[in-house]
């Protein structure tokens, strides 16, 4: 149970991402009636005992001599999130790369794939691309206008409109976020996290 109880849970306040907390922390809140667990697929809210009663649906569980329950991935709290980190993340090349998990936001090439392609002789590196080019009035050093992109996609896009480029190549239009809007969310982008979180983080 030790590893499961120490995992992180996405905490929502009024259905808006608020912070990350340990599963142990949100379970204690739920037991005391200050939080509900959210089903990752249906998004139905459950009280602690309703969550226990629904039964086991996933491989990751918490077991005690008395109860057995799925490890919650998302929790909805009442009241204010008073433990949200107060930090500022400066704009920089590395912080954009970290936010985007060192992955091209167009074709999806990862840092490892880019490195392997470069080792095989392809002229490719990870670079930065401006969704709205400077020539069209785009901001140069802005988290909301800059994404990580492999040099192949960056060169192909050139001075094109991002929606025009993505439509031409069949890519999804990137939706970069400013980590200073939700500083704690920046931590998520540097490691593996439950897929169920994406529906809230990419809103």
Phi, psi and omega in degrees: 000336186305311181293320181295317184290338182267357178295163182264148181235137176282124183256128178254141173240113187057039177068016176247133179307130185242316181189178172250139175219162179291153177301321179301318181297314183287331175295317178299319178296318181294319179299323181273005176082015182255007179202156174233149177272140181255127178295128186295342182252311182274340183066019175286137177276143180229138169289171181304310184286332173293322179295319178295317185291333184292342178093178184268129180240345185231171184283329184272111184229162172247129182235136173230172178302338185254327186224163177217126184214154174296144174289121180289141177259333183226137177230147177248120182257160170253155183085193184263151175272098185267002180247023178288131180298141176250089182226164177235131181251112182288151176289132174197162178303312183295324180289330173292316179300316181296315180302319183268012175058034178053041183231137177297126183280001176256291185273345178087008179296129180274169179301319180295316180295320179296317179296318180295320178294323178293321179293336178271008173103355180283141177276092183211136175218168173275135183220183176250142177232142177265120181303313173254112183300156179303323181296343179251015177092010181287147178284140184280312184246076183220126178303329184279348182240000184237135177226159173286137181211141174291154184296335178294311179292322181299316180292319181294323180290319178051242184255018183287156170294139186299321180291323177296316180296313182295323177295320181296321184258000178076028179262158172280143178290124180300147177232076183293149177239155177272114183298344179280347174289322175221081187306323181297333182293337180299327180298325183297322187290350183262005181206170179291140180217160181302139180298332182297338180289333188300325183296341177260325185284335184260015179288000000 
